[in-house]
Amino acid sequence: MPHSLVLNLIPQSPIYPEFLTGRHLHALFLTLVSFVDKSLGDYLHSSNADKAFTLSPLQIQRQHKQHHHSLQFSHQKLIPADTPIWWRISLLDGTLFQKLAPLWLNLNPNHPWHLGSADLYITSIQGTPQSTQPWANACSYTQLYEQASDSDRTLNFNFATPVSFRQGGYDTVLPIKECVFNSLLSRWNKYSGIEISSIPIESIYPSAFDINTEVLSNYESKFIGCVGGISYRILGDIESTSIKQINALADFALYAGLGRKTTMGMGIVRRV
């Protein structure tokens, strides 16, 4: 069962920009995991396999109404002490969620978590849909599949942080349909237990887009990715089962993310 969790946090001291990279947030997540299961934390740290979680960059909680279409994916300035912030963590594997359950169930708001020189306190965790927080959700794979439309031919995606794909040993930032839907299909088949053998990608066409490239710094490297909105249409005489499967994959994007470095803040996507 996939989960999209939003952690609300308060820093006790300023968080400086050099500690707001995906690399540092990845390390913070592994610290959370190791706190409740050290062997699992060690495994996630050492494993090079596709990992069953995604992480967003830290987001400053705005006072005015937020649309949450785009997320802040780079910080040029420090985040001051006592600034309410939130952090989205998605878990694609129900076993991973269960192993981390002690962290959510025995939340200690007085336990500091270190990010660089700053201490962070987790004040609350949201795991169900909220009118003010569309990034929080949970749904079983069976529900995702059963609730998917078998007639909706329009697929609108919001790329909230830079999206990049690996193709033949190189990176590509253009969200061509093969990259987008094969990325979703491979993660669905790995974690859902409901195999979708293939989808008619040749019947999916981009119909509208408002995208641009952005540069994201991580480690000593820079990654280029695509952000913005893109719509696809399912065209032609397609079986309703195939339309349902494609819609299930589109709904799954909230949890799975897209493309590369989703465990370091890239590829955070949702259907809109």
C-alpha positions as CSV (number, residue, x, y, z in Angstrom):
1,M,0.0,0.0,0.0
2,P,1.6,3.3,-1.0
3,H,1.6,6.3,1.4
4,S,2.2,9.9,0.8
5,L,3.2,11.4,4.1
6,V,3.7,15.1,4.9
7,L,5.9,15.8,7.9
8,N,5.4,19.2,9.5
9,L,8.6,20.5,11.1
10,I,10.0,23.4,13.1
11,P,13.7,24.2,13.0
12,Q,15.1,25.4,16.3
13,S,18.0,27.1,14.6
14,P,18.6,28.4,11.0
15,I,19.0,25.8,8.2
16,Y,21.7,27.0,5.8
17,P,21.3,26.4,2.1
18,E,24.2,24.0,1.8
19,F,22.2,21.6,4.1
20,L,19.0,21.8,2.0
21,T,20.2,19.6,-0.9
22,G,18.7,16.3,-1.8
23,R,21.8,14.6,-0.5
24,H,21.3,15.9,3.1
25,L,17.6,15.2,3.1
26,H,18.3,11.7,1.9
27,A,20.7,11.3,4.9
28,L,18.0,12.7,7.2
29,F,15.5,10.1,6.0
30,L,18.0,7.3,6.6
31,T,18.5,8.6,10.1
32,L,14.7,8.4,10.7
33,V,14.7,4.9,9.4
34,S,17.7,3.8,11.4
35,F,16.2,5.2,14.6
36,V,13.5,2.6,14.5
37,D,15.3,-0.2,12.4
38,K,19.0,0.2,12.1
39,S,19.4,-2.9,9.8
40,L,16.8,-1.4,7.4
41,G,18.6,1.9,7.5
42,D,21.9,0.2,6.7
43,Y,20.2,-1.7,3.8
44,L,18.7,1.4,2.2
45,H,22.0,3.2,2.6
46,S,24.0,0.5,0.8
47,S,21.4,-0.7,-1.7
48,N,21.8,0.6,-5.3
49,A,18.5,-0.9,-6.3
50,D,15.4,1.2,-7.1
51,K,14.3,2.3,-3.6
52,A,10.8,2.2,-2.4
53,F,10.5,5.8,-1.3
54,T,10.6,9.3,-2.6
55,L,11.5,12.6,-0.9
56,S,10.6,16.2,-1.7
57,P,12.7,19.2,-0.9
58,L,11.8,21.1,2.3
59,Q,8.9,23.5,1.8
60,I,8.3,26.7,3.8
61,Q,4.7,26.8,5.0
62,R,3.1,29.9,3.5
63,Q,0.5,31.9,5.3
64,H,-1.6,32.6,2.1
65,K,-3.4,29.9,0.3
66,Q,-1.1,27.6,-1.5
67,H,-1.8,25.9,-4.8
68,H,1.1,23.5,-4.4
69,H,1.5,23.1,-8.1
70,S,5.2,23.9,-8.0
71,L,7.4,23.2,-5.1
72,Q,10.6,25.0,-4.0
73,F,13.4,22.8,-5.1
74,S,16.4,25.0,-4.4
75,H,17.1,27.3,-1.6
76,Q,19.4,30.3,-2.0
77,K,18.7,31.7,1.5
78,L,18.7,30.1,4.9
79,I,15.4,29.0,6.5
80,P,15.2,31.0,9.7
81,A,14.6,29.3,13.1
82,D,11.0,28.7,14.1
83,T,9.8,28.8,10.5
84,P,7.1,26.2,9.9
85,I,8.2,23.9,7.1
86,W,6.9,20.6,5.6
87,W,8.5,17.6,3.9
88,R,6.8,15.0,1.7
89,I,7.9,11.4,2.0
90,S,6.2,8.7,-0.1
91,L,6.5,5.0,0.6
92,L,5.7,2.6,-2.2
93,D,6.0,-0.6,-0.1
94,G,3.5,-1.4,2.7
95,T,6.2,-3.4,4.5
96,L,8.4,-0.2,4.7
97,F,5.5,1.7,6.1
98,Q,4.9,-0.9,8.8
99,K,8.5,-1.0,9.8
100,L,8.5,2.7,10.2
101,A,5.2,2.7,12.1
102,P,6.8,3.3,15.5
103,L,8.1,6.6,14.2
104,W,4.6,7.8,13.3
105,L,2.7,6.2,16.2
106,N,5.2,7.3,19.0
107,L,5.9,10.7,17.6
108,N,8.0,12.7,20.1
109,P,7.8,16.4,19.4
110,N,10.7,17.0,21.7
111,H,13.1,14.7,19.9
112,P,15.5,16.7,17.8
113,W,16.5,15.5,14.3
114,H,19.7,17.0,12.9
115,L,20.0,18.6,9.5
116,G,23.4,20.2,9.2
117,S,23.9,22.4,12.2
118,A,20.1,22.7,12.8
119,D,17.8,20.7,15.0
120,L,14.4,20.0,13.6
121,Y,11.3,18.9,15.5
122,I,8.5,16.9,13.9
123,T,5.3,18.6,15.1
124,S,2.8,16.4,13.2
125,I,2.5,14.0,10.3
126,Q,-0.4,14.1,7.8
127,G,-1.2,10.8,5.9
128,T,-4.7,11.4,4.6
129,P,-6.1,13.9,2.0
130,Q,-6.3,17.5,3.4
131,S,-8.0,20.5,1.7
132,T,-4.9,22.6,2.4
133,Q,-2.3,19.8,1.7
134,P,-2.9,17.8,-1.5
135,W,0.4,16.0,-1.1
136,A,-0.8,13.9,1.8
137,N,-2.7,10.7,0.8
138,A,-2.8,6.9,1.1
139,C,-4.5,4.3,-1.0
140,S,-4.0,0.5,-1.5
141,Y,-2.9,-0.7,-4.9
142,T,-6.2,-2.5,-5.2
143,Q,-8.1,0.7,-4.6
144,L,-5.9,2.6,-7.0
145,Y,-6.6,0.1,-9.7
146,E,-10.3,-0.3,-9.0
147,Q,-11.0,3.4,-8.7
148,A,-9.1,4.2,-12.0
149,S,-11.4,5.4,-14.7
150,D,-11.9,3.1,-17.8
151,S,-13.2,6.0,-19.9
152,D,-11.1,9.1,-19.0
153,R,-8.8,9.8,-21.9
154,T,-7.1,13.0,-20.5
155,L,-4.0,12.8,-18.3
156,N,-2.8,16.0,-16.8
157,F,0.5,16.0,-14.9
158,N,2.2,18.6,-12.7
159,F,6.0,18.2,-12.5
160,A,6.5,20.0,-9.2
161,T,10.3,19.4,-9.0
162,P,12.7,18.8,-11.9
163,V,12.1,15.6,-13.8
164,S,14.8,13.8,-15.7
165,F,15.0,10.3,-17.3
166,R,17.9,8.0,-18.1
167,Q,18.0,6.9,-21.7
168,G,20.8,4.7,-23.1
169,G,23.4,5.9,-20.6
170,Y,22.5,9.6,-20.8
171,D,20.0,11.9,-19.2
172,T,17.1,13.4,-21.1
173,V,14.8,16.1,-19.7
174,L,12.0,15.9,-22.4
175,P,9.0,14.1,-20.9
176,I,8.3,11.9,-24.0
177,K,5.5,9.4,-23.4
178,E,7.7,6.4,-23.4
179,C,9.9,7.8,-20.6
180,V,6.9,8.9,-18.5
181,F,4.7,5.8,-18.8
182,N,7.5,3.2,-18.7
183,S,8.8,4.8,-15.5
184,L,5.4,4.5,-13.9
185,L,4.8,1.0,-15.3
186,S,8.1,-0.4,-14.0
187,R,7.5,0.9,-10.5
188,W,3.9,-0.2,-10.5
189,N,4.9,-3.7,-11.5
190,K,7.7,-3.8,-8.9
191,Y,5.6,-2.8,-5.9
192,S,1.9,-3.2,-6.6
193,G,1.5,-7.0,-6.9
194,I,-1.0,-6.3,-9.7
195,E,1.0,-6.8,-12.9
196,I,0.2,-4.7,-15.9
197,S,2.0,-6.6,-18.7
198,S,1.9,-3.7,-21.2
199,I,0.0,-0.6,-22.2
200,P,-0.6,0.9,-25.6
201,I,1.9,3.7,-25.4
202,E,1.5,4.3,-29.1
203,S,-2.0,5.5,-28.4
204,I,-0.9,8.2,-25.9
205,Y,-0.1,11.7,-27.3
206,P,0.9,14.9,-25.7
207,S,-1.9,17.5,-26.2
208,A,-0.7,20.5,-24.2
209,F,2.3,21.6,-22.2
210,D,3.8,24.5,-20.3
211,I,7.2,23.2,-19.3
212,N,10.7,24.6,-18.9
213,T,14.1,23.3,-17.7
214,E,15.6,24.0,-14.3
215,V,19.0,23.2,-12.8
216,L,19.2,21.4,-9.4
217,S,22.4,21.2,-7.4
218,N,23.2,17.9,-5.6
219,Y,26.5,16.6,-4.3
220,E,29.1,18.4,-6.4
221,S,27.0,17.8,-9.5
222,K,24.2,19.7,-11.2
223,F,21.2,18.0,-12.6
224,I,18.9,19.4,-15.3
225,G,15.2,18.6,-15.2
226,C,11.9,19.6,-16.6
227,V,9.2,21.4,-14.5
228,G,5.7,22.5,-15.3
229,G,2.5,21.0,-16.6
230,I,1.9,18.5,-19.4
231,S,-1.3,16.8,-20.7
232,Y,-1.6,13.6,-22.6
233,R,-4.6,12.2,-24.5
234,I,-5.4,8.6,-25.2
235,L,-6.5,8.4,-28.8
236,G,-7.9,5.7,-31.1
237,D,-9.9,2.6,-30.6
238,I,-8.6,1.4,-27.3
239,E,-10.0,-1.3,-25.0
240,S,-11.5,0.0,-21.7
241,T,-9.2,-2.2,-19.7
242,S,-6.2,-0.5,-21.3
243,I,-7.6,3.0,-20.5
244,K,-8.2,1.8,-16.9
245,Q,-4.6,0.7,-16.6
246,I,-3.2,3.9,-18.0
247,N,-5.4,5.9,-15.6
248,A,-4.2,3.8,-12.7
249,L,-0.6,4.6,-13.6
250,A,-1.4,8.3,-13.8
251,D,-3.0,8.2,-10.4
252,F,0.0,6.3,-9.1
253,A,2.4,9.1,-10.1
254,L,1.7,10.9,-6.8
255,Y,3.4,8.2,-4.9
256,A,6.0,6.9,-7.4
257,G,7.4,10.1,-8.8
258,L,9.0,10.0,-12.2
259,G,12.5,9.4,-13.5
260,R,15.8,9.9,-11.8
261,K,16.8,10.9,-8.2
262,T,13.3,10.7,-6.7
263,T,14.9,9.8,-3.4
264,M,16.7,13.2,-3.5
265,G,13.9,15.6,-4.4
266,M,13.7,15.2,-8.1
267,G,10.7,13.9,-10.1
268,I,8.0,14.8,-7.6
269,V,4.8,14.6,-9.7
270,R,1.1,14.4,-9.3
271,R,-1.9,14.2,-11.5
272,V,-4.1,17.3,-11.5
